[in-house]
């Protein structure tokens, strides 16, 4: 499935310039200070173009930034080439990070929902379980099933203006309810002086999850839920009006 093509990666930061990265990083730091105040190393799994990681590195943490998409990593590496606290690699090279060497793993902007198969999910949790130090934190958000079903994926379009340049993104979802997956097609048109100069389609398969399903996965892989809520309120359970949920968890040593 052609997701995060080179063309999409190159305009990614423009599409999400309104996302409140500072707020989310402040919340992450709050969770770290509350549950793992001695943390020094953070893995950003699915780091994208590195926006969360860059802000966390400014707080003094050492960041290990992984992504399976080389186009997104290329953008991130260019942005943070002079930051010696940030280390980038593909998820294919993730075993180069020693076991029990990471204090906190963050998996943000619904990256978990890109793991649409049970095998990929279990491989991910096994890897994180052996990479985190004992008592380390795993913090992640994901598409929340009751919210997706209640609010329903809808077609929409967004327009982004930059003077004589403009981006138009048309989003068309197909809901595969039997597999709890939404296949989202983004058709992107780039304009200069009102003329289309580029046009492409980027398709993202997104899986949504339910609380009991997430709890079962976490318990099976040796994680304890510390907080389960939303970015807006971590102390209240998500509702059918919340599209995304947030979990703060801690790991022991299996076996």
Backbone bond lengths (Angstrom), bond angles and torsions (degrees), N, CA, C in turn:
res aa  C-N    CA-C-N  psi(-1)  N-CA   C-N-CA  omega(-1)  CA-C   N-CA-C  phi
1 X - - - 1.454 - - 1.535 109.35 -
2 X 1.359 119.84 123.18 1.464 122.07 -171.35 1.527 113.12 -78.90
3 X 1.316 117.88 83.61 1.457 121.04 178.57 1.517 110.59 -110.14
4 X 1.329 115.39 147.62 1.462 122.82 -179.45 1.531 111.75 53.87
5 X 1.321 114.66 54.16 1.450 120.31 172.56 1.532 109.36 -63.09
6 X 1.330 115.31 168.14 1.465 120.24 179.16 1.522 110.49 -56.90
7 X 1.322 117.03 -42.17 1.461 120.55 -178.44 1.534 111.21 -62.99
8 X 1.335 116.23 -39.18 1.469 120.75 -179.50 1.523 110.14 -70.42
9 X 1.336 117.01 -41.62 1.456 120.85 179.55 1.526 111.30 -60.64
10 X 1.327 116.85 -36.86 1.456 120.80 -176.76 1.530 112.95 -69.36
11 X 1.337 118.33 -24.30 1.469 120.33 179.26 1.527 111.64 -109.56
12 X 1.336 117.38 5.15 1.459 121.70 -174.58 1.531 112.04 -55.62
13 X 1.323 117.42 -47.04 1.466 120.27 -177.90 1.523 111.96 -65.91
14 X 1.319 117.55 -29.57 1.461 120.20 175.92 1.523 110.88 -69.54
15 X 1.329 116.49 -39.54 1.460 120.49 -179.26 1.525 112.41 -66.22
16 X 1.336 116.33 -31.74 1.464 120.09 -173.89 1.523 113.00 -116.82
17 X 1.331 116.67 29.15 1.454 119.67 -179.31 1.530 112.30 -68.04
18 X 1.329 117.49 -18.65 1.463 119.80 178.80 1.534 112.59 -88.68
19 X 1.315 118.26 -6.40 1.461 120.59 -180.00 1.530 109.36 -65.40
20 X 1.313 116.52 138.37 1.464 121.20 -174.37 1.528 110.53 -87.35
21 X 1.326 115.82 70.61 1.465 120.53 177.56 1.534 112.06 -59.68
22 X 1.340 119.83 -42.13 1.473 118.83 -179.82 1.526 113.16 -58.91
23 X 1.328 117.65 -40.68 1.466 120.43 178.59 1.522 110.68 -63.23
24 X 1.323 116.70 -46.78 1.463 120.02 -178.03 1.531 111.27 -63.46
25 X 1.338 116.82 -40.47 1.465 119.31 178.87 1.523 111.43 -67.85
26 X 1.326 116.68 -34.00 1.465 119.80 175.83 1.521 110.63 -64.78
27 X 1.330 117.13 -38.60 1.465 120.61 177.64 1.530 110.32 -67.03
28 X 1.335 116.99 -41.75 1.465 120.86 177.30 1.525 110.01 -58.84
29 X 1.320 116.45 -45.91 1.464 119.40 -179.74 1.527 111.11 -63.99
30 X 1.322 117.10 -35.78 1.463 120.47 176.03 1.525 110.95 -61.49
31 X 1.323 117.44 -44.27 1.468 120.36 179.25 1.535 110.48 -64.53
32 X 1.321 116.25 -39.87 1.462 119.47 178.72 1.526 110.27 -63.68
33 X 1.328 116.91 -46.44 1.465 120.40 -179.82 1.521 112.13 -63.43
34 X 1.331 116.06 -29.77 1.464 120.53 -179.05 1.526 112.04 -79.69
35 X 1.323 117.28 -44.54 1.459 121.04 -170.08 1.532 114.84 -110.08
36 X 1.337 117.72 -18.76 1.467 119.94 -179.28 1.532 108.85 -149.46
37 X 1.328 118.01 63.65 1.469 120.87 -172.94 1.519 114.62 -65.48
38 X 1.329 118.00 -16.61 1.467 120.38 178.98 1.528 112.32 -90.92
39 X 1.315 118.18 7.99 1.463 122.11 -176.37 1.523 111.52 -63.14
40 X 1.331 115.39 137.73 1.465 121.76 177.89 1.530 111.91 -126.06
41 X 1.331 117.08 -26.91 1.465 120.91 -176.66 1.526 110.51 -117.15
42 X 1.325 115.48 135.67 1.464 121.51 179.07 1.523 108.31 -128.67
43 X 1.317 116.75 134.12 1.460 122.23 169.79 1.521 108.15 -102.08
44 X 1.331 116.49 124.72 1.459 121.74 172.68 1.524 106.57 -100.71
45 X 1.331 115.47 100.12 1.467 121.96 -174.87 1.526 107.86 -90.45
46 X 1.333 115.77 116.21 1.456 119.94 -171.44 1.521 108.96 83.51
47 X 1.325 116.23 50.02 1.468 121.59 -170.05 1.516 113.48 -72.12
48 X 1.336 117.85 -16.26 1.454 119.21 -178.87 1.517 111.73 60.87
49 X 1.321 116.82 -130.13 1.461 121.11 -179.48 1.530 111.97 -89.88
50 X 1.322 117.24 9.04 1.461 121.60 168.65 1.512 117.22 85.97
51 X 1.321 118.30 17.21 1.461 119.79 -174.94 1.527 113.09 -67.81
52 X 1.334 118.07 -45.80 1.467 119.67 175.24 1.531 110.28 -63.23
53 X 1.325 116.32 -46.95 1.462 121.10 -175.74 1.521 111.65 -60.86
54 X 1.336 116.92 -41.65 1.454 120.20 -179.19 1.518 112.38 -61.54
55 X 1.333 116.61 -39.54 1.465 120.00 179.36 1.529 111.51 -71.28
56 X 1.326 116.62 -37.07 1.465 119.51 178.94 1.522 110.84 -70.44
57 X 1.329 117.41 -33.77 1.463 119.97 177.39 1.522 111.10 -63.72
58 X 1.328 117.06 -32.59 1.464 121.05 178.31 1.530 111.69 -65.19
59 X 1.335 115.91 -21.05 1.466 120.31 178.72 1.524 111.99 -82.52
60 X 1.337 117.46 -3.35 1.455 121.32 176.73 1.510 115.22 104.71
61 X 1.332 117.86 -1.57 1.460 120.75 178.76 1.528 109.95 -78.75
62 X 1.326 115.57 153.37 1.460 121.47 169.50 1.515 107.79 -91.53
63 X 1.330 117.17 126.20 1.460 122.56 -174.43 1.516 111.51 -107.99
64 X 1.325 114.99 131.56 1.462 122.40 170.04 1.520 106.38 -109.67
65 X 1.325 115.98 111.81 1.454 122.57 -169.08 1.523 109.79 -108.30
66 X 1.327 116.17 115.73 1.464 121.62 -177.10 1.517 110.50 -117.84
67 X 1.315 115.58 142.20 1.455 120.41 172.87 1.525 108.08 -153.76
68 X 1.309 116.85 146.80 1.461 119.90 -179.93 1.525 112.03 -83.70
69 X 1.349 115.85 -10.59 1.461 119.35 -176.09 1.525 110.29 -103.72
70 X 1.319 116.32 115.98 1.465 121.11 -176.18 1.526 112.19 -67.81
71 X 1.329 117.59 -28.73 1.463 119.82 179.33 1.527 110.85 -67.17
72 X 1.338 116.75 -41.43 1.464 120.10 178.00 1.528 110.16 -67.31
73 X 1.327 116.78 -40.52 1.465 120.34 178.72 1.525 111.60 -63.64
74 X 1.319 117.23 -37.54 1.463 120.25 178.78 1.518 110.94 -59.82
75 X 1.331 116.43 -44.05 1.466 120.26 177.68 1.523 110.54 -62.64
76 X 1.340 116.80 -45.00 1.465 120.90 -178.97 1.529 111.32 -62.43
77 X 1.314 116.54 -44.39 1.470 120.13 -179.22 1.524 111.45 -62.26
78 X 1.322 116.49 -38.63 1.461 119.79 179.15 1.525 110.88 -67.04
79 X 1.335 116.73 -38.88 1.460 120.61 -178.60 1.528 112.32 -68.14
80 X 1.331 116.34 -35.84 1.464 120.34 -171.94 1.528 111.84 -119.21
81 X 1.320 116.64 32.61 1.464 121.10 -175.61 1.521 112.51 -61.15
82 X 1.318 117.84 -27.85 1.460 120.77 -176.31 1.523 113.36 -97.80
83 X 1.318 117.28 4.57 1.468 120.90 -178.63 1.524 109.16 -94.78
84 X 1.328 116.52 106.21 1.462 119.68 -175.76 1.526 113.33 -81.32
85 X 1.335 116.65 2.18 1.466 119.96 176.06 1.524 111.69 -95.48
86 X 1.330 117.05 0.60 1.454 121.40 -178.15 1.531 109.38 -118.33
87 X 1.339 115.99 126.65 1.465 122.55 -177.86 1.530 108.14 -121.29
88 X 1.314 116.27 124.48 1.462 121.58 -173.74 1.527 111.38 -110.18
89 X 1.331 115.77 141.11 1.463 120.92 173.42 1.520 108.97 -159.93
90 X 1.327 116.13 160.34 1.453 120.46 175.33 1.528 109.80 -77.22
91 X 1.307 116.09 159.06 1.458 119.53 177.63 1.523 111.33 -65.43
92 X 1.333 117.40 -21.18 1.472 119.90 175.93 1.522 111.65 -64.59
93 X 1.349 116.45 -24.69 1.464 121.22 -178.94 1.531 111.81 -103.72
94 X 1.323 116.77 17.96 1.467 120.10 -172.97 1.525 113.21 -65.50
95 X 1.335 118.37 -25.33 1.465 120.27 -178.67 1.526 112.37 -70.81
96 X 1.327 116.97 -5.90 1.454 119.89 174.41 1.520 113.21 -73.24
97 X 1.326 116.55 -12.94 1.466 121.11 176.46 1.520 108.30 -87.43
98 X 1.329 118.83 122.78 1.476 120.97 -173.46 1.526 113.12 -62.55
99 X 1.324 117.37 148.24 1.467 120.99 174.54 1.523 111.14 -58.69
100 X 1.329 115.67 148.22 1.470 124.01 175.78 1.523 113.29 60.09
101 X 1.344 117.27 25.31 1.463 119.95 -175.09 1.524 113.71 -103.91
102 X 1.331 117.62 -6.71 1.463 121.23 -174.56 1.531 109.67 -112.74
103 X 1.322 115.64 133.99 1.468 120.57 -179.62 1.522 112.75 -85.30
104 X 1.331 116.37 -36.62 1.466 121.38 -176.16 1.524 108.98 -141.01
105 X 1.327 116.44 135.24 1.468 121.94 171.20 1.519 107.71 -115.49
106 X 1.335 115.96 128.34 1.459 120.71 173.75 1.526 108.60 -114.02
107 X 1.327 115.58 137.87 1.468 122.56 -179.28 1.524 105.10 -132.56
108 X 1.329 116.67 94.16 1.452 121.60 -163.08 1.519 113.11 -116.12
109 X 1.318 114.97 170.60 1.459 124.14 -177.37 1.518 109.85 57.05
110 X 1.342 114.97 42.51 1.470 123.13 173.54 1.523 113.02 60.45
111 X 1.336 117.06 30.29 1.474 120.58 178.23 1.521 111.16 -59.44
112 X 1.336 118.06 -35.73 1.463 119.85 179.91 1.528 110.99 -57.52
113 X 1.320 117.48 -33.29 1.461 120.63 -177.85 1.522 113.06 -71.36
114 X 1.341 116.61 -13.26 1.467 119.72 173.47 1.529 111.48 -78.43
115 X 1.316 117.11 -10.49 1.469 121.12 177.71 1.520 107.68 -89.90
116 X 1.317 116.55 90.38 1.462 119.51 -167.59 1.527 113.51 -91.79
117 X 1.333 118.52 -9.63 1.466 119.56 178.79 1.524 110.15 -107.46
118 X 1.322 116.36 151.82 1.464 120.84 177.69 1.527 110.98 -62.94
119 X 1.326 117.05 -36.25 1.466 120.01 179.11 1.513 111.07 -61.86
120 X 1.324 116.99 -46.03 1.466 120.09 -179.77 1.527 110.94 -63.29
121 X 1.318 116.63 -40.32 1.468 120.38 178.62 1.520 111.39 -62.67
122 X 1.315 116.44 -48.03 1.464 119.37 -178.65 1.524 111.67 -66.61
123 X 1.329 117.69 -38.62 1.466 120.72 175.61 1.526 110.76 -60.70
124 X 1.328 115.78 -41.21 1.461 120.35 179.56 1.524 111.71 -63.03
125 X 1.334 116.94 -50.70 1.463 119.94 -177.28 1.527 111.51 -65.76
126 X 1.336 117.50 -35.90 1.467 119.68 176.02 1.527 110.49 -62.60
127 X 1.324 115.77 -42.85 1.468 119.65 -179.39 1.531 110.73 -64.42
128 X 1.317 117.04 -47.06 1.463 120.12 -178.75 1.520 110.60 -63.92
129 X 1.335 116.82 -38.47 1.466 119.95 -178.84 1.522 111.74 -61.69
130 X 1.326 117.57 -38.18 1.466 119.24 -178.12 1.529 112.47 -86.27
131 X 1.326 117.60 -16.58 1.460 120.71 -178.21 1.527 111.83 -89.25
132 X 1.334 117.25 -31.05 1.463 120.70 179.23 1.521 111.44 -72.71
133 X 1.329 115.67 143.39 1.453 120.81 169.49 1.526 108.79 -67.73
134 X 1.319 116.72 156.86 1.465 120.46 178.99 1.521 109.73 -57.46
135 X 1.314 115.56 130.91 1.454 120.38 -177.46 1.511 113.50 81.00
136 X 1.357 116.93 4.28 1.458 120.49 178.89 1.517 111.93 -68.49
137 X 1.322 115.96 161.34 1.460 121.82 -175.66 1.525 111.80 -103.03
138 X 1.320 115.32 141.29 1.451 123.13 167.17 1.522 106.78 -118.99
139 X 1.331 116.40 119.29 1.462 122.60 -177.28 1.527 107.44 -121.03
140 X 1.322 117.23 124.68 1.466 119.33 -176.14 1.521 111.03 -150.86
141 X 1.318 114.94 152.24 1.459 120.99 171.11 1.523 109.13 -117.67
142 X 1.324 116.41 164.76 1.468 120.49 -174.97 1.517 109.49 -165.17
143 X 1.339 115.15 162.65 1.457 119.92 175.37 1.530 109.12 -68.27
144 X 1.325 115.40 128.37 1.464 122.14 -173.68 1.525 109.60 -97.84
145 X 1.340 116.01 120.21 1.452 122.75 -172.05 1.517 115.99 -50.39
146 X 1.356 119.06 -55.05 1.463 118.75 -179.03 1.523 113.51 -56.81
147 X 1.332 116.61 -36.45 1.457 119.46 179.07 1.516 112.29 -69.75
148 X 1.332 117.30 -42.39 1.462 120.80 179.65 1.536 110.48 -62.37
149 X 1.335 115.91 -43.52 1.467 120.16 -178.30 1.523 111.39 -67.89
150 X 1.337 116.32 -40.93 1.471 120.17 -178.22 1.529 112.13 -73.14
151 X 1.321 117.02 -46.01 1.462 120.69 -175.74 1.525 112.86 -81.72
152 X 1.334 115.92 -24.85 1.463 123.84 175.36 1.530 112.59 65.46
153 X 1.337 116.32 129.27 1.464 119.95 174.05 1.530 109.73 -63.39
154 X 1.316 116.76 134.98 1.455 121.14 -177.23 1.528 111.10 -130.33
155 X 1.313 115.25 153.77 1.447 119.79 171.15 1.529 109.23 -68.77
156 X 1.323 116.42 142.61 1.465 119.67 177.41 1.527 109.21 -158.29
157 X 1.309 114.94 166.61 1.454 119.28 175.13 1.509 109.33 -137.48
158 X 1.323 114.45 148.01 1.457 121.18 177.67 1.519 109.09 -129.17
159 X 1.311 115.27 142.35 1.458 121.07 -179.93 1.527 108.83 -121.05
160 X 1.324 115.69 134.61 1.461 121.95 -178.63 1.527 107.39 -125.80
161 X 1.334 115.88 119.65 1.459 121.12 -176.46 1.519 111.23 -105.34
162 X 1.338 116.19 134.22 1.465 123.02 177.76 1.530 108.93 -135.17
163 X 1.328 116.26 63.01 1.455 120.47 -178.36 1.511 111.13 70.77
164 X 1.340 116.39 -116.69 1.463 119.52 -179.03 1.522 112.33 -83.78
165 X 1.353 116.03 1.42 1.462 120.52 177.79 1.526 109.67 -115.55
166 X 1.324 115.49 150.23 1.461 120.47 -177.27 1.522 108.91 -150.01
167 X 1.328 114.87 146.16 1.465 121.46 173.76 1.518 108.10 -119.99
168 X 1.308 116.35 130.96 1.463 122.44 174.24 1.524 107.81 -117.38
169 X 1.340 116.97 125.31 1.461 120.77 178.89 1.523 109.33 -120.46
170 X 1.310 115.36 121.26 1.464 122.81 178.37 1.524 108.15 -104.24
171 X 1.319 116.97 121.22 1.463 122.26 -175.10 1.526 109.94 -109.74
172 X 1.343 116.11 123.59 1.464 121.43 -179.33 1.530 109.18 -127.18
173 X 1.350 118.87 112.31 1.461 121.14 -179.63 1.527 112.48 -95.73
174 X 1.338 115.54 146.35 1.461 121.96 169.43 1.517 107.62 -120.76
175 X 1.327 116.46 121.29 1.457 121.83 -173.27 1.526 110.88 -93.84
176 X 1.308 116.64 113.39 1.459 123.39 174.27 1.532 107.50 -97.55
177 X 1.327 115.99 83.09 1.460 121.11 -171.36 1.520 112.68 -64.68
178 X 1.331 117.96 -32.52 1.464 120.16 -177.48 1.524 112.02 -65.85
179 X 1.334 117.33 -26.33 1.464 121.73 179.25 1.528 112.83 -109.72
180 X 1.343 116.88 5.33 1.470 122.28 -179.79 1.528 111.10 56.11
181 X 1.319 116.12 44.46 1.464 121.85 -178.56 1.528 109.51 -128.76
182 X 1.320 115.42 140.05 1.456 121.62 171.55 1.525 107.52 -116.68
183 X 1.321 116.95 117.98 1.459 121.37 175.49 1.523 108.24 -90.16
184 X 1.324 114.94 113.05 1.459 121.30 -173.34 1.522 109.57 -105.44
185 X 1.320 115.91 118.88 1.459 122.00 178.31 1.527 109.05 -99.98
186 X 1.338 116.17 120.83 1.461 122.00 176.04 1.526 108.63 -105.21
187 X 1.310 116.54 112.22 1.460 120.31 172.01 1.518 108.00 -95.69
188 X 1.314 116.76 120.90 1.462 122.04 -173.32 1.526 109.73 -114.65
189 X 1.329 115.24 130.14 1.459 121.81 176.55 1.526 108.35 -120.37
190 X 1.324 116.48 127.83 1.456 122.54 177.37 1.519 108.69 -105.94
191 X 1.347 115.36 127.21 1.457 121.15 -178.31 1.524 110.34 -113.30
192 X 1.318 115.73 145.50 1.460 122.77 165.85 1.520 107.62 -132.70
193 X 1.355 115.35 122.88 1.472 120.57 -177.04 1.526 111.22 51.62
194 X 1.343 114.01 44.65 1.476 122.81 175.71 1.522 114.17 68.17
195 X 1.324 118.22 10.11 1.464 120.67 176.10 1.524 109.06 -110.58
196 X 1.342 117.13 137.52 1.456 121.46 178.45 1.522 109.30 -72.14
197 X 1.354 116.20 121.44 1.467 120.47 -179.92 1.528 111.86 -107.67
198 X 1.337 116.29 -16.18 1.462 119.33 177.94 1.525 108.90 -157.95
199 X 1.329 114.48 146.61 1.471 120.04 -179.48 1.517 108.12 -149.58
200 X 1.338 116.88 130.21 1.463 120.15 179.26 1.530 109.63 -154.57
201 X 1.323 115.20 166.85 1.472 121.83 179.25 1.520 108.69 -121.58
202 X 1.325 116.12 134.10 1.461 122.76 177.78 1.528 107.23 -124.11
203 X 1.322 117.48 125.13 1.471 121.88 -174.32 1.526 110.46 -112.13
204 X 1.327 116.05 128.26 1.454 122.33 -178.52 1.528 109.80 -120.83
205 X 1.336 116.67 120.64 1.456 120.97 173.01 1.523 109.48 -89.58
206 X 1.327 117.03 122.98 1.463 122.22 -175.33 1.532 110.21 -123.18
207 X 1.319 115.70 127.67 1.463 121.21 178.24 1.522 109.51 -100.84
208 X 1.319 116.57 138.57 1.469 119.54 174.52 1.520 109.89 -107.80
209 X 1.322 114.74 154.60 1.466 121.71 -172.55 1.522 111.30 -130.01
210 X 1.328 114.06 158.31 1.459 121.80 175.99 1.527 109.44 -110.93
211 X 1.336 116.41 157.76 1.460 120.05 -173.37 1.523 111.88 -58.24
212 X 1.317 118.18 -45.74 1.467 120.09 -178.91 1.525 111.71 -62.84
213 X 1.317 116.54 -35.19 1.465 121.86 178.67 1.532 110.28 -65.55
214 X 1.333 116.13 -46.84 1.463 121.03 177.75 1.523 110.61 -63.94
215 X 1.315 116.86 -42.40 1.465 120.66 179.78 1.524 111.09 -61.91
216 X 1.322 117.43 -40.64 1.463 121.43 178.94 1.534 110.68 -63.79
217 X 1.313 117.07 -45.12 1.466 121.21 177.97 1.526 111.41 -59.29
218 X 1.319 115.55 -45.98 1.461 120.30 -177.80 1.523 111.22 -65.37
219 X 1.320 116.97 -46.23 1.464 120.11 -179.32 1.521 111.36 -63.06
220 X 1.330 116.71 -40.47 1.460 121.09 -179.46 1.528 111.55 -61.55
221 X 1.330 115.93 -34.64 1.468 120.38 -176.52 1.527 112.95 -99.13
222 X 1.317 117.25 10.90 1.459 120.07 171.98 1.514 116.43 86.62
223 X 1.334 117.25 25.70 1.463 121.72 178.89 1.528 110.67 -106.95
224 X 1.311 114.76 148.19 1.462 122.60 175.16 1.522 108.90 -113.46
225 X 1.328 116.87 132.55 1.464 120.56 177.01 1.530 109.05 -78.25
226 X 1.331 115.28 123.65 1.468 121.23 176.43 1.527 111.19 -95.97
227 X 1.328 115.52 -39.98 1.461 121.83 178.85 1.524 108.38 -144.39
228 X 1.327 116.06 142.58 1.467 120.39 176.94 1.521 107.71 -143.27
229 X 1.324 116.10 108.78 1.464 120.16 -177.84 1.508 110.72 -160.74
230 X 1.330 115.66 -130.20 1.459 122.06 179.29 1.529 108.29 -136.01
231 X 1.331 115.67 170.40 1.461 119.14 175.84 1.523 110.45 -59.47
232 X 1.322 116.43 -37.15 1.453 119.93 -178.19 1.507 113.90 -72.82
233 X 1.343 116.92 -32.46 1.459 120.70 -178.42 1.526 109.07 -153.24
234 X 1.324 116.21 98.28 1.461 120.99 -177.26 1.522 111.78 -73.63
235 X 1.317 117.39 -15.22 1.465 120.99 -176.55 1.518 113.74 -93.49
236 X 1.325 117.77 -3.26 1.455 122.07 177.86 1.521 109.51 -118.83
237 X 1.330 117.07 136.05 1.464 121.09 179.93 1.521 110.78 -61.70
238 X 1.322 118.08 145.05 1.470 120.67 175.63 1.521 110.57 -60.19
239 X 1.314 116.01 155.94 1.457 121.77 178.54 1.521 109.34 -119.61
240 X 1.313 116.56 -179.56 1.464 119.82 177.94 1.531 112.04 -69.83
241 X 1.312 117.07 -6.27 1.464 120.99 175.45 1.530 112.52 -97.39
242 X 1.328 116.40 5.52 1.463 120.98 178.51 1.527 109.34 -108.96
243 X 1.330 116.01 117.41 1.461 120.75 -179.12 1.520 111.36 -75.21
244 X 1.349 116.03 -31.85 1.463 121.03 -175.30 1.525 110.27 -123.26
245 X 1.325 116.65 141.33 1.468 123.02 176.56 1.522 109.05 -116.48
246 X 1.333 115.35 160.41 1.464 122.14 -177.84 1.516 109.45 -132.22
247 X 1.333 116.54 132.68 1.451 121.06 -179.81 1.520 110.09 -125.34
248 X 1.326 115.88 137.10 1.466 123.33 172.77 1.518 106.80 -115.17
249 X 1.329 118.61 119.91 1.455 122.14 -173.01 1.526 110.43 -132.12
250 X 1.316 114.80 163.32 1.464 121.19 179.50 1.534 108.59 -130.82
251 X 1.332 116.33 147.39 1.449 120.80 -175.88 1.525 111.22 -113.19
252 X 1.334 115.71 143.71 1.458 121.67 169.04 1.519 107.97 -101.92
253 X 1.341 117.02 -162.66 1.453 121.67 176.60 1.519 107.81 -109.71
254 X 1.345 116.28 115.65 1.462 120.01 -177.81 1.525 110.47 -66.32
255 X 1.313 114.48 149.17 1.456 120.55 175.79 1.490 113.83 77.70
